[in-house]
Structure formats: C-alpha cells, structure tokens
C-alpha cells in the first residue's frame, strides 16, 4: 500500500474513510454542534449507520450525549454514539457503562508493509451467500442470534453489496470453515469481516483468509481493518503489515428485551473481535 501523502496523517485518512462509508449508505447526514447525525432509513436497526458521531473533543458530559442520542435517534430501538476521540470516550466510559451501554475501543489499522511469508492454505473466492452458516454462528457467539432473523441478514447483505463486498473462504469437504470479506469504494478498501469456525481455530486459517483478503484488495489506495483495541486480533493484523492509524470509541445501548424489537444489525467494527 502507498505511503500517506505529506500533510495527511493516518488518523485523518481513517476518519475520512469512515465518513465516506457513512455517506455511501446513509440517506441522512445532518450536522449537530459537535459532529454528525447519521441515519439509514432502509436499515433502521443497523447500528453502524444509525448513530450520533462526535467529531471534536469538547468537554461534554455523558448525560448530554444521552439526550442528543435520544433526540437524534428517536423512533429507533437502539442508541449509538461514536466518538472520534478515544481519549474523550475513555473519560466518559464509566458513565456510559453504568447506564447500560456497551463500549468498544476501535483500533483502525492501515496496511503499510509487504505481506510476510505465510501458510500454504487454499483460499477461494466464493459467493456472498456461501458463508451464511458461518455468519449465523458468529452472531450467536456475539449474543445476536436470537434477534438475527431474515431482516437482519437481508440488511447486512444489501449494505455489503452496496459497498462492493467480495468474500474469500477456506473450504473443507465443500463447506466454508473460515472467511474474510473485503468492501471497497472510492478507491479505498476495508476488510470488514474475518471469522473462523470455532472447531477449526488454531490452524492459521484466520491468517490465511486475511492474507487472501489483502491480496484481493490489490492496489487500493488505502486498505483498512478494524479491531477491538483491547483484544488479540490486532496483533495478527500487525504481523500482516497493518499499522495503527486511529483509535475511536463506540457506545451502543442495545434494544430492550422485547419480542417485537427490531433485529440487531452490526458490523465488524461493532463486534468485540474478529473471530480468528
């Protein structure tokens, strides 16, 4: 991947990538005092595209952000606040968690170095729907399975294909046991998903599919991947040439326990880890 042009640091580029992805999917992007409110009316329960984004480091309180989210996301079953400043997010984290919100420090990493030698594992291009069973297993691991109905998977599919999704997988006896998903637009790309079936972990398959996804991205201007900054996958990605660019904070209040609630939609950057 090319070096960053002079005057443009990795954090700036990562923020710009996030902004461009929101613009690709959301039908409403409106400014508020400290950032942007994003809404995707076709996908009302897709957290990553229905949120309040705080883009500066003003000394706001958690209570203020609760109120902004309630107004901006009125009518939705969830609440989501993303802070571009992880430092600010860390200061507010205890208050969000005390109010029942989940928090994730998201590490954005940019591919900057050549791939090292890796395992000789056959990884193939497959259709988006070929790895549906693995997506279901992943959602159950992350406590989404009970609400991940047909609408959940329809939303996820439509969004992924709108972002030019390409899927690579390791097959065993004709069935996928590991996969990675690459999304691209506007000259850049992101490895949005990496998952290995729990019965096949520890064999280097996460490394294999991530390597294949990097190669599949080709000569994209920037190639991004995200990881929970407090979990292990970031070390795998570092070994494959990704370098930290930006750390943000995501706060999500899940829908209340209600049989009639909308399905919970998410993305790799919302999950606690890319399971590899």
Helices and strands as residue ranges (DSSP letters): H 10-25, E 28-32, E 35-39, G 41-43, G 47-49, E 51-54, H 62-72, E 79-83, H 86-98, E 102-111, E 124-126, G 128-131, H 132-141, G 145-147, H 150-162, E 166-172, E 175-185, E 188-196, G 198-200, H 205-217, E 223-228, H 233-239, E 242-253
